[in-house]
Amino acid sequence: MVNDLKSALHDKIQNLDWMGPETRAAALKKLDGLGIKIGYPDKWRDYSNLQVKAQPHVLNVLATSAFETRRQLAKIGKPVDRTEWG
């Protein structure tokens, strides 16, 4: 179904009279690079290093916050993972 939508949009872009050839080519290139994310991610996030314990809730909140901060900082200097879900 998504491929049918992309195909229909491709046809619409091809037939726009107000769009110049360079812009049309850029739009089609962008459309071709559009990723499809439906249902669930192809690669699941690994939470094995996150420790959630029977302790006051605020301590688990702090632990998850520290975990996420470390995960985000580990991305610095690496290519963008286009398969990651926000």
N, C-alpha and C positions, 0 to 999 in steps of 0.2 A: 504494500500500500504506500509506504514512504517512497519507494522508488518510482511509483506512478506519479506521486506528487512532484518529485524532483523532475521527472520527465515533462510533466505539464508546465512547470515553471520554466524549464529550459526552452520549450516551444514558445511560451509567452515572451521570454527575453529575446528570442530570435526575431520575433515579429514586432517589436517596439519600434515605431518610426521616429520617436524623439531621442532615442539613444544612439550615440555615435559608435562607430566600429570599435574604437579602442575601449570605450566604456563597456560595450557589449561583451567584448572578449574578456575583460576583467571580471564582469559579472558572472559569466559562464565559468570562468576559472574558479571563482569563489564558490559558486554553486557546486561544482565538481568536488571541491574540498570539504563540503559540508559533511560532518560526521553524523551518524545516526545513533542516538542513545535512547533506547526504549526498553522499559522493563527493569533491567538491572545491568550493572557494569560487567564488562568482559573479564575484568581482573578485580577481585575483591581486595579491600584494604586489610592489611594484617594488623590485628589488634593484640597479638600474642604478648607483646611487651608492656601492655597496659594492665596494671594491677588494680582491680576494683575489689575492695575488702569490706568485711563487716566492721565498719568504723563510722564515725560521724560523716554525714553526707558531704559536708564542706570539704573534708579531706579527699574524698573521691572526686569532687568537682575540681579541686586543685590538681590532683593527679592526672585527670583527663586533659586539663588545660596545659599542663607541662608536656604531656604526651603529644598533643596537637602542635604545640610550639616547636618541639624537637622535630616533628614530621615536616612542618613547614620550612624550618631552617635548613633541613637536609636537602631541600629542593634547590637551594641557592647554587648557581653555577652549573646546573644541569639543564638539559633541554626540557621544554614543556611537555608534559605527558598529556597528549590530546585525548587519551582514553579515560582520564580521571574524571569522575563525576564530582560536581561541586556540592 
